[in-house]
């Protein structure tokens, strides 16, 4: 039986899409220590928007909004090494575990 997406994201991927990739990594404020999303059910329900502000972060002395987007909407903004290992973009990866 294939691994579930949520488990793959937590254990295999490490929720890499839940980090801003600037000069350093900034985790989503809703990302738990085990790489699970504390607002997943609400954020990714069927009628939820593609992109929403889910918090704020500090960068170069300024407070900026932290946005969360559905993976297929934000994939073009992520480094290739992340999209290549993403089970949402590449569902066949779930069959390997």
C-alpha positions in Angstrom: 0.0 0.0 0.0 1.4 3.4 -0.9 2.5 5.9 1.7 0.0 8.7 2.4 0.9 12.2 1.2 1.0 13.7 4.7 3.4 11.1 6.0 5.6 11.4 2.9 5.8 15.2 3.3 6.6 14.9 7.0 9.1 12.0 7.0 10.6 11.8 3.5 10.4 15.3 2.1 10.7 17.2 5.4 8.0 19.7 4.3 10.5 21.6 2.2 7.8 23.6 0.4 6.8 25.0 3.8 10.0 27.1 4.0 10.9 30.3 2.4 14.1 29.9 0.5 15.9 33.2 1.0 19.6 33.6 2.0 18.5 31.2 4.8 15.4 29.0 5.4 12.4 30.5 7.2 9.9 27.9 8.3 6.2 28.5 8.0 4.9 29.7 11.4 2.3 26.8 11.3 4.9 24.1 10.8 5.2 21.8 13.8 8.5 20.2 15.0 7.5 16.9 13.2 7.1 18.8 9.9 3.3 18.6 10.1 1.0 21.5 9.3 -1.0 22.7 12.3 -3.6 24.3 10.0 -3.7 21.6 7.2 -7.4 20.7 7.5 -8.6 24.3 7.3 -6.0 25.5 4.8 -6.3 22.7 2.3 -10.1 22.0 2.4 -11.6 21.8 -1.1 -13.0 25.4 -1.1 -9.9 27.0 0.4 -8.1 29.7 -1.7 -5.0 28.9 -3.7 -2.9 31.3 -1.8 -3.4 32.8 1.7 -1.4 34.7 4.3 -0.7 32.4 7.2 1.7 34.5 9.3 4.5 37.0 9.3 8.3 36.8 9.3 11.2 39.2 9.8 13.7 39.7 6.9 16.3 42.5 6.7 14.7 44.4 9.5 11.2 44.4 8.0 8.1 42.4 8.9 6.7 40.6 5.8 3.7 38.4 5.2 4.2 34.6 5.0 2.0 33.1 2.3 0.9 29.5 1.9 -0.1 28.2 -1.5 -1.2 24.9 -2.9 1.8 23.1 -4.2 0.8 23.0 -7.8 0.3 26.8 -7.7 3.7 27.5 -6.1 5.8 24.8 -7.7 7.3 27.2 -10.2 8.8 29.3 -7.3 10.5 26.3 -5.6 14.0 25.0 -6.3 14.2 22.0 -8.7 15.5 19.6 -6.0 12.3 20.2 -4.1 9.8 19.8 -7.0 11.6 16.6 -8.1 11.0 15.0 -4.8 7.4 16.2 -4.3 4.8 13.5 -4.1 2.0 15.9 -5.0 3.7 16.7 -8.3 5.0 13.2 -8.7 2.5 10.8 -7.1 4.5 7.7 -8.2 7.0 8.6 -5.4 4.4 7.4 -2.8 4.7 3.8 -4.3 8.4 3.7 -3.3 7.6 3.7 0.5 
